Amino acid sequence: MQRLGKHIVRDSLRPKEYEPVLVSCGPHTIELAEQVALECQKVGADPALWLDTDTMFYGQFKNYTAENLKRVSAHCVGLLDYVTAYVWLGGVRDPSGMAKVPRDVWAAYNEGELAHWDRSSEKKPKNVSVASGLITRERAKSYGFNHAKWKAMVEAAIAVNYRQLESFGKVVASLLTPLSPVDVRVTADNATDLRFRLAGQERKAYVNDGVISDEDFAAENRDVSLPAGSVDVAPLEDSANGTFVADAPTPQYGKRIEGLAWTFRNGKVTDFTAKANLKLAQTGWEAATGEKDVFGSVTFGLNKKALPGFLQTSIVAGTVSVAIGDNRSLGGRNRSSFGAQAFLTSATVEVAGKTVIERGTWVI
């Protein structure tokens, strides 16, 4: 815990002296939260702990009306007036109750969160999300994960060589930020055939290498995760045409969404399907506001130690992930209370006619 806390603060967050840091945790992650706070103190930052519990999280869905849930929390937006750095140490311990929350209630909750996201997009604080807090036996049971294998994988993925990760990430980012717009094609044997267009220098590709460097801060690339290892980009929203079919599950709301697939026409979703738990995948979809059905972003995985099928599939080396909905954090134009992501581990990717990923393996 002490070693991980030191890594989170000194290597990833890199807070300044006197900088206010909020560490969000649950009872199961309070030990790590304390270590993070102590490391913040050692570098002269000003930490505080924010404790949430399963009882409080699920209680809001029972005790608040839909109209109340739609209102943004004064605590959340108020904190953004002075907190400039956050460390997120996981959500609820047991996600199984999420599947029991009515879909219209989730939609109201997401609507309230949108106002918080708007303010966060404006203030642009630093954020470090740590997957260690998500690894609970209850979550593993809900999603059908092998707890020991998942834990070992995350630990190995966190312990990668970050200099190599950063170096390769910059190579990939340069491909995805060409001097002028270029076309990208993603195909796979599972009927995936999606084409879209990169915006060029107008929209930079962001490297999540686990460190918020001075260069990242200046470029407003202030969100990282541990384990790290991805490059994200917001292509031209109306350029997407074709079909994207996931071959890895999306664990969400306490269930596994299998075979999630979208068909796009000029950036709009014309078909939204899944082999299992489609209704969960569409939670909040009908009532959502904004560009909920618009092509949003693409993520390319870099981490060779990460394995697919858990909560970290997007960072698995060679994996391509597509998202719809809000993409403003990447310089896109979509504003929406809905967002979803699907993962493809066996893709072949061509950028400007050159193959860069072949059947899930980088070839550059």
ABEGO torsion letter per residue (X at the ends): XAAAAAAAAAAAAGBBBGBBBBBBBBAAAAAAAAAAAAAAAAAGBBBBBBBBBAAAAAAAAAABBAAAAABBBAAAAAAAAABABBBBAEBBABAAAAAABBAAAAAAAAAAAAAAAAAAAAAGBBBBBBAAAABBAAAAAAAGBBAAAAAAAAAAAAABBAAAAAAAAAAAAAAABBABBBBBBBBBAAGBBBBBBBAEAABBBBBBAGBBBAAAAAAGBABBBOBBGBBBBBBBAAABBEBBBBABBBBBGGBBBBGBBBBBBGGBBABBBBABGAAAAABGAAABBEBAABBABBBBBABAABBBGBAAAAABBGBBBBBBEBAAAAGBABBBABBBBBBBAABBBBBGGBBABBGGBBAX
